Amino acid sequence: MKVIGFILLAFVLILLLLYVDFVLGRRQHLSSIYRKSYPMRQSHIDVFTRGDALFTDLFSEIEHANEHIHVLFYILKDDPYGRRFLQILKNKALEGVEVRLLLDWAGCFSVPRKIVNEAKQAGIHFSYSHKPKFPFLFYRSQVRNHRKITVIDGKLGYIGGFNVGKEYLNEDPKLNPWRDYHLKVMGEGVHDLQREFLKDWEEETQEHLLSIPTYFPEPVSGPIRHQIIPSEGFYLEETFSGMIRGAETSIHIGSPYFIPSKRIFQDLLAALDRGVEVTILVPQTPDHAFVREASFPYLRTLISKGANVYGYAKGFYHAKILIIDDRICDSGSANFDKRSFFLNHEINCYMYDPDIISLMKNIYETDVKDGKKLSLHDLNHLSFKQKIMEWIARPISYFL
C-alpha cells in the first residue's frame, strides 16, 4: 500500500508541476506576442490538392532558383521523398544559391542528425524552430511552428497544409490518398511570406535579414485580392470568431481536426440559430489517436441544431478551409482546433476574389461529395473502445 501511495503522490506532483509550468509559460507567451497582419495584397494564386502535382511544381521551381530559397516545414520525413527534397536543396546550395531550411523541432524530431549535418556541409543554412528550453520546458514543448512556407528568389511563395514525406504523395496504405490544399503565390503577397519566414529565422538564429533589399524584389501585382495573417497561439480564435459572427447565409469548414474553442463553438451555434447554413467536413479515418473522438461532443450538438457534417471517405482529409458567405475564403496551415487557436504558430491566406473563392468552394464541394453524411445515430452508437477514447480525449483536447 505504501508503494501505491508513493506512486500516486508522485503522479499528482508531476501533474501539478506540469500545470504550473504550462500556466506560467502561457502567461509569459501572451505577454510577448502582438497581433500581426499584413495589408491587402494583389497576387496570382494557384491551388494544389494533390501532392504529386504540388511537389513536381515546387521541386521544379526550386531547381530554377537563382538567388535564394527559404523553406519552413513542420514535418520533413526521412524517406525517399524527404531525402530527394534535401538533395535538391543541397545541389542548389553547392551551386552558390543561398538556402535556408527551418524545421519544427517536434515535427522533425525523427530526422537523423547525420542528414542535418550533411545539409550543413553542403552549405545549407539550417536551424530547428521551437526547441524546448528552460524555463517552462513543458509549455515550450507544446508550442509548435506549424507553418509551411517556401519563398524562392523573393518572387514566388507557397503556403498551405502539405509537409514533405511519402504519405503526402499517397504512399501510406492507411492514409491513401492524401487530400490537402496548398497555395502558390506570385505577386505582392510573397513579400509577406518572406517577412514571416525571416522573422521566424531571426527568432531561432538571431540573424537579422529583414533589411536586405535583395530578399524583396519589386513585386508584380496580380488579380486576386488577399491578405496574409500569421498567428502565434493567439488572435486566430478572434479572427475566426469575427468571420463566423459576420456570416449571413453560409459557413463551410474543412479541417482534419475539429476541436473548437468554447467561443468558436458558441459562435457556430449562434449562426445556426439565426438561420446560417453550416457545413463541416472532417476525415472519416484519423491520422492520430483521440482526435476524431475529441470532436464527437461538438459534432453531436451541431448536428442536433441543424449543421451538416460529413466524414471524408476517399482517403485522409488534411485540408484547412473556411468559407463565409462566398465572400471570403481562408486556407493555410491552421486547423480548426484548440492547438492551432492557442498553441501553434500558424499562417493563413484570406482571399476575397470571387473567382478564387468559387474555385476553392468547388474543390470543397467535390470533397464533401466524397464524404459520408454523419447523423446523431452514427455518433451516439459507438463501440466501447470509442466511448473510452472520447472520455480520455475530453480533458486533453487542448493538446491533440
N, C-alpha and C positions, 0 to 999 in steps of 0.2 A: 504493500500500500504506500509506503514511503517513496518508493521509486516512482510509482504512478503519480503521486502528488508532486514530486520534484519535476517530472516531465511536464505536467500540466502547468505548473508555475513558470517553468522556463518558456513554455509556449506562449503563455499570456504576456510575459515580459518582452518576448520577441515581437509580438503583435503590437504591444504598447510602444516599443522603440520605433517600429516601422511607422506607426501612426504619427508619432511626434516628428519623426524625420520628414514624413510627407507633408504635414501641416506647415511646419516651419519652412521647408523647401518651397512649397507653393506660395507662401507669403512673400518670400524673397523674390521668387519668379515674378509675381504680379507687380511688385514694386519696381521692377527693372524694365518692363515692357511698355510699349506705347502703340497706339493704333497706327497702322501703316496702310496706305492705299495710294495708288498712282492715278494720274488724270485719265480721262477718257482718251483712248488712242484709236488710230485707224490702221488696220493691217489686213493683209491677206491671211486667211486661216484655212488650212486643210485638216480634215478629220480622218483618223485611222481607227479602225475597230478590230483589226487582225494583226497579230504580232509579226507574221511573215512580211506583210506589206510595210509595217512601220519600220522594222529593222533593216529591210532591204533599202528603204529610203534613208534612214538615219545613218547606216554604215557608209552608204554612197556619199552622202553629204560630208561626213567626217573625212573620208578619203580625199575629198576635193578641198579641204580646208587649206588656207594659205597662211594665216597668221596665228590664230589661237582657237583652242577648243576647251570649253569649260563644261564639266559634266558633274551632275549631282544625282545619285540614285539612292533610294532607301535599301534596295536589295540588289546585289550582284552575285550571282551564283557561280560556284566553282564547277562549271560543267562546260561542255564544248562551246556553247554559245557565249557564256561569260568569258571564256578564255579567248575566243575569236575576237570579241569586243575589245579586250585588253590588248590583244596583238595589234589590232588596227591602231589603237591609241599609241602603242609603243612605236610602231612604224612611223607615225606622224611626228612623234617626239624626236626620233632619230633623224628625221628629215629637217628638223630645226623649227617645227611648229610648236608654239607654246601649248602645253597640255596640262590642265589642272583637273584632278579627279578627287571628288569629295564623296565619301560613302558614310552612311549612318553606321555607327559602331555596333548597335544591337542588330540591325537588319543584316549586316555583313560580318557578323561575329565568326561565322564558319569559314570565311575566306582565309586560306593558309598564308602565313607570314612570308613564305617563300615567294608567292605570287606578288605580294605587295613589294617585296624587296626587288624583284625583277622589274616591276614597273618603275620604281625609283631609279634603278640602274640605267634604264633606257631613257631617262630624262623626264619622266612624268612627275609633275609636282603633285604629291599625294598627301591627303590628310583624312583622318576619320572625323566625323561630326558627332558631337554629343557623347563623348566618352564620359562615363560616370566618374565623378570626382568629389572629394570632400569639400565642404560639409554637405549633408543631405544626400548621401550616396544613393539611398533607395529612390528618393524623388527624382534625382537626375537620371537614374537608370530607366525611369519610365517616360521621360521626355525625349521623344524621338524626332529626328529630322526626316519627315515622311515625304518631303518634296521630291519631285522628279523634274530636273531642269537640265537641258542641254542648250548651249549657245555656241554658235560657230561663226567666227570672224565678226561677231557683233551684228550680223546681218540677218540671221535666222535662228529660231529657237524652237524647242519642243517642251511641252508641259502636258501632264496627264497622269494616267494610272498605271501604265506599264513599267515594270522593272526589267532586269536583264537575267534571263535564265530559260531553261528548256520548257518549263510549264507555260511560259508566256508565248511560246511558239508551238503549243499543242502537243507536247511530248510527255505530258504527265497523264497516265491512264485514268486516274481518278478525276482530274480536273479538266479533261479534254472534251470539247475545245474551250479555250480560254477567251472570254468576251470582255473587252475593255475599250475605253475611249482615250485617245491621245491626240493632242493638237499640235500642228506645225504652224508656227507664227512667222510671218515675213512682213516686217514693217515697223511701225513706231513701238509696238509692244515689246519688241526684242530688247530694247534698252532697259525696260523694267525687269525682265527676266535676268538680264546681265547684272543689274544692280543687286538683285536679291541673291544671286549666286555669290557675288563679290562680298556682300555683307556677311553671308554665312562663312565664306572662306576666311575673311578677316577675323571673325569670332573665334575660329579654331587655330589660325596660324599667326595672328597679329600682323599680317601683311596687308597694308592698305593700298588698294589698287583702284579705288573708285575715281581718282582724279586723272587717270591715264586716258588721254583722248582717243588713242587707237582702239580702245575697247568699245567706243561709242561712235562709230561712223555715222554720217548723215543718213537718217532712215528714209525709206521711200514709203509714202502714205499708201494705205490700202482701202478697200471698200467696206471693211467690217468694223463697226464701232464696238469697242470692247474696253474692259478695264481689268488690270491685273491687281488682285488683292491678296497679299500674304497674311498669314495669321500665326501666332505663336502661343497656342494654348489659351487664347482669349480673343474676343471680338468676333470669331467665326459664328458663335452662337447668336450674338447680337445681329450680325449681318443676315443670317438665315431667318431669324425671328422677324426682322423687319420686312423681308421679302414675303414670308408666309402671311403675316398680318395684312400686307397690302394686296393679297390675292383677291380677285373678284369673281373669277369663273373656274379656274383650274390650277391644280398643283400636281406636277408629275415628279416623282422621286425615284431614282435608281441608285442603289448602293449595295456593296457586298455585306455590309453590316448595318443593321437598323436598330440602334440603341439610342434614341433621342434623349436629350436632357428634359427635365421637368418643364422648363419654359417652352421648349420647342414642341413637346407633346401637347401642352395646353393650347399652343398656337394652332396646331393641326386640328384639335377637337373644336376650337372656336371657328375655324374655317369651315368645317363640316356643318356646324350649327347655322352658319349664315348661307349655306347652300353651295359652297365651293366643291367642285368635284376633285377628290383626292385619289390619286393612283400611285401605288408603291410597288416597285419591282425589286425583289431580293433573290439570292440564289436558293435553289432547292437543295443543292449539295453544298455544305460549308467547307471551307478550307482550314478552319481552326475549331477546336473543341469549344463548346459552350456559346459561341457567337449566335448561332441560329436559335438556340433555346432562350437566350437573353432577350431576343426580340419578341417572343411569344406574348408576354403580358401586354405590350404596347399594341401589337397587331390585333389581338382579340378585341380590345376596346375600340380600336379604329374601325375594324370590320363591323362591329355591332352598331357603330354610328353611321355606317354607310360608305366607308372607304373601300376601294377596290385594291386588293392585294394579290400579287402574283409571285409564284416561285419559278424562277428561270430554270427550265428543264433540259436545255440543249447543251449543257456543259457547265462551266463555272462563270458566274457573272461577277466581274470585279470592277465594273464601270461606276463612275460617280457623276450624277447629273441631277439638276434641279431646274425645272422649267415652271415659270409662273406666268399664267395668262397668255402664253405665246408671245410675250413681250420681253422676257429676259430669260436667258439660259446660262446656268453656271455649270462648269465642268473643270476638273483639275485633279488635285491629289487627295482632297479631303473626303473622308467617308461621312455618312450620316450617323455618327456615333459619338459617345462621350469622349473617347480618346482623341478624336480629331477636334472636338469642341474645346477640350480643357487641357490637353497634354501636348499633342504633336505640333510641330512646325509644319504648316501646310501652305500651299499656294494654289489659287484658283483663278480661272478666267471667266469673267462675267460678260456675256455677249448680248448686244442689243440690236443686231441687224436682223430683219425679218427673214432673209434668205438662209443665214446660218442657223437661226432658230428653227426654221422649217425643216432643214436638213437634220439637225440633231433630234427633233421630235420624231421624224420619220424613222430614224435609226432606233430610237427608244421604243416606238410603237411596234417595230419589227421584232424587237427583243421581247416585248410583252406578249406578242402572239406566240412566241416560243416558250411561254411560261404556262403554268397551271394556276387557275384562279383558286385561291385558298378560301376556305369557309371556316366558320366557327367550329363546325364539326371536325374539320381537319386539325385544328389547334386545341380542341378540347379532348380529343380521343388520342392521347399519347401513350407510348409504351412506358413501362415502369422506369426504364433507363432514361428516357427523355424527361420524365417528371423529375427524377433526381437531378438531372443536369440543369433543368430550369431552376430548381430550388438552389443549386450551388451558384448558378450564374447571377442571380439577383444581387447578392452583396459584392460581387467582384466585377460588375458590368462596367464600371469606370475604367478598368484596366484591360478589357478584352480588345 
